[in-house]
């Protein structure tokens, strides 16, 4: 039997339609987009600007506010460290406090913590048991003058959605800038960076059916958000990101954005229905199953659940055809329970029993039914073995 891929928050299959758009730019149209004195270079540059427009359209930005990067990890580092270092260099009177949540992606947490060595004050806030930050707690933290707040819109493990517009209002009222990691949200739910009022926003193509190795950073133009580059080079991307732009990958990102713009509403409803179908079947087979994170504020294709009394790794080993995960792929080398779930108040044993099931564009109803059956059967086998 074919495996069932339910790890779409780790990465998605590159949509075949995206691959078709990318292919000519690898071998036929191979010009350097920064070579502006011949046809191949000009054509590559035009393709990049078309992709920039497609990204901007999807998230409600202006084209010149989109800066291409290698992905959300680089975008997050550039936004957080770039904003802090700009303030340090050009506005030394600025506050030194940088606030984030304990459930953020590792690259955000480590970027914020790294800045302590440069004289900044990292503040890591907890979240409630549903994964949402308590607004009053953020408001209290903002009573001390702050430079920057970084909060992801959709959590990469639980799929929980923060109320970004409300948080942005608080952050700006306190005089701080606001960075949002949109890696798990873009292409899955509607995003309007102007409507949610953010200063910086990070995107990664491979999270929504584009290629790996490319992403973007939105940098607001009016009122202007300011950064300094992380590394030196030829001044590409308005001086914020040096290096020759990878035309095929950027074309792929643009194509993925175009498809998302066209198909996201129907796709979201389909995934929500499939997610609920999967949950209902799991609850029938495992009555003690518990859900991690808010179900009211959640990505449509995400399900993060605990299978009580068993280790998730043992469960997954007993159901090898169901390709899922215990948490973030970026921390998969560790064997400790998810830090995100621990912050939400789960015990070590409960966190170790948690499985992230993330559905995607190519998931079918038949696969959902089969996955539920395989997981329930595996649970009974593993649970019986544990109980002896």
URZIHU-V605864 format. One record per backbone hydrogen bond with DSSP energy under -0.5 kcal/mol. CO is the residue of the C=O (numbers start at 0). NH is the residue of the N-H. Records with the same first field share a line. If there is no record, write none. Layout:
CO->NH / NH
This chain:
2->4
3->5 / 322
5->357
6->9 / 10
14->17 / 18
15->19
16->20
17->21
18->22
19->23
21->24
22->25 / 26
23->27 / 28
27->29
31->34
33->35
34->37
37->41
38->42
39->43
40->44
41->45
42->46
43->47
44->48
45->49
46->50
47->51
48->52
49->53
50->54
51->55
52->56
53->57
54->58
55->59 / 60
56->59
57->190
58->192
61->64
62->65
64->66 / 218
66->216
68->214
70->74
71->75
72->76
73->77
74->78
75->79
76->80 / 81
77->81
78->82
79->83
80->84
81->85
82->86
83->87
84->88
85->89 / 90
86->90
90->93
95->120
96->146 / 147
97->122
98->149
99->124
100->103
104->107 / 108
105->109
106->110
107->111
108->112
109->113
110->114
112->115
113->116
114->117 / 119
115->118
119->121
120->97
122->99 / 124
124->101
127->130
129->293
131->127
132->134
133->136 / 137
134->138
135->139
136->140
137->141
139->142
140->143
142->144
144->96
146->176
147->98
148->178
149->100
152->161
154->158
158->298
159->154 / 161
161->163
162->166
163->167
164->168
165->169
166->170
167->171
168->172
169->173
170->175
171->174
176->148
177->198 / 199
178->150
179->181 / 201
180->152 / 153
181->184 / 185
184->187 / 188
191->195
192->197
198->219
199->179
200->217
201->181
202->215
203->206
204->207 / 209
205->11 / 208
208->14
210->213
213->204
214->68
215->202
216->66
217->200
219->224
230->241
234->238
235->240
236->239
239->229
244->246
245->249
246->250
247->251
248->252
249->253
250->254
251->255
252->256
253->257
254->258
255->259
256->260
257->261
258->262
259->263
262->266
263->267
264->268
265->269
266->270
267->271
268->272
269->273
270->274
271->275
272->276
273->277
274->278
275->279
276->280
277->281
278->282
279->283
280->284
281->285
285->288
289->305
290->292
295->297
296->160
298->301
300->358
302->304 / 356
303->291
304->354
305->289 / 307
306->309
310->314
311->315
312->316
313->317
314->318
315->318
316->319
318->321
320->3 / 322
321->323
322->5
324->355
327->330
328->331
330->333
337->341
338->342
339->343
340->345
341->344
346->350
347->351
348->352
349->352
350->353
351->311
352->306
354->304 / 356
355->324 / 357
356->302 / 358
357->7
359->362
363->367
364->368
365->369
366->370
367->371
368->372
369->373
370->374
371->375
372->376
373->377
374->378
375->379
376->380
377->381
378->382
379->383
380->384
381->385
382->386
383->387
